[in-house]
Amino acid sequence: MVAIFAIGHISGAHINPAVTIAFAALRHFPWAHVPAYIIVQVSGSISASFALKAVFHPFMSGGVTVPSPGISNAQVFMLEFIVTFFLMFIITSVATDTRAVRTHINDF
């Protein structure tokens, strides 16, 4: 959420391919730009994975989200669904609500 608030006013918080596709489907982003954004987003996530591997080596589980023993797949799915819902709610609020972003320096 911090990243969304930090860059939402600049890029519309396009840090996830699902966000880019959702914005394009809702006509807040041109479909022609979607492939390039997705390529860059996936490249960024791969780079981040290698950075985590370098930082946490030899502890290869560092930076990986793994459910605790005894947690069912259904519980994990519901948790991810809820967290993603709130994440998309915040992205949509920051990126598409004209009241969320001030465009004039004198307004501050």
C-alpha positions in Angstrom: 0.0 0.0 0.0 2.9 2.3 0.7 4.1 1.9 -2.9 0.7 2.7 -4.2 0.4 5.9 -2.2 4.0 6.8 -3.2 3.6 6.4 -6.9 -0.1 6.3 -7.5 -0.3 9.9 -8.5 2.5 9.4 -11.0 1.8 6.1 -12.7 -1.6 5.1 -11.5 0.0 2.4 -9.4 0.6 0.1 -12.4 2.9 -2.3 -10.5 0.9 -5.4 -11.2 -0.3 -6.9 -14.5 -3.7 -7.5 -13.0 -4.1 -3.8 -12.2 -3.1 -2.8 -15.7 -5.6 -5.3 -17.3 -8.3 -4.1 -14.9 -7.7 -0.4 -15.8 -7.7 -1.2 -19.5 -10.9 -3.2 -19.2 -12.6 -0.3 -17.4 -11.3 2.1 -20.0 -8.9 4.0 -17.7 -5.8 2.8 -19.7 -5.3 2.3 -23.4 -5.1 -1.4 -24.5 -2.3 -0.5 -26.9 0.0 0.1 -23.9 -0.9 -3.1 -21.9 1.6 -5.5 -23.5 4.6 -3.2 -22.9 3.5 -2.5 -19.3 3.1 -6.3 -18.6 6.5 -7.0 -20.0 8.1 -4.4 -17.8 6.1 -5.5 -14.7 7.1 -9.1 -15.2 10.7 -8.2 -15.8 10.6 -6.1 -12.6 9.2 -9.0 -10.6 11.9 -11.4 -11.9 14.6 -8.8 -11.0 13.1 -8.5 -7.5 13.2 -12.3 -7.2 16.9 -12.4 -8.0 17.5 -9.5 -5.6 15.8 -11.4 -2.8 17.8 -14.5 -3.7 21.0 -12.5 -3.4 20.0 -10.8 -0.2 18.7 -13.9 1.6 21.2 -16.5 0.3 21.6 -19.2 1.7 18.2 -18.9 3.4 16.2 -19.5 0.3 12.8 -19.1 2.0 13.5 -15.4 2.7 11.0 -13.1 1.0 8.7 -16.0 0.1 5.1 -16.1 1.5 4.4 -19.7 2.7 1.3 -20.6 4.7 1.9 -22.0 8.2 1.3 -25.7 8.7 -2.3 -26.5 9.4 -3.7 -23.6 7.2 -5.9 -24.9 4.5 -5.8 -23.9 0.8 -9.3 -22.4 1.2 -8.1 -20.2 4.1 -5.1 -19.0 2.1 -7.3 -18.3 -0.9 -9.8 -16.2 1.2 -7.0 -14.2 2.8 -5.4 -13.5 -0.5 -8.8 -12.5 -1.9 -9.5 -10.1 0.9 -6.0 -8.5 0.8 -6.2 -8.2 -3.0 -9.7 -6.6 -2.8 -8.4 -3.9 -0.4 -5.3 -3.4 -2.5 -7.4 -2.9 -5.7 -9.7 -0.6 -3.8 -6.9 1.6 -2.8 -5.3 1.6 -6.2 -8.6 2.5 -7.9 -9.2 5.3 -5.3 -5.8 6.8 -5.8 -5.5 6.4 -9.5 -9.0 7.2 -10.8 -10.5 9.7 -8.3 -9.7 13.2 -9.3 -10.1 14.4 -5.7 -7.3 12.1 -4.6 -4.6 13.8 -6.7 -4.0 17.5 -6.7 -2.6 18.9 -9.9 -1.8 22.4 -8.9 1.1 23.3 -6.6 -0.9 26.2 -5.2 -3.6 23.9 -3.9 -1.3 22.6 -1.1 
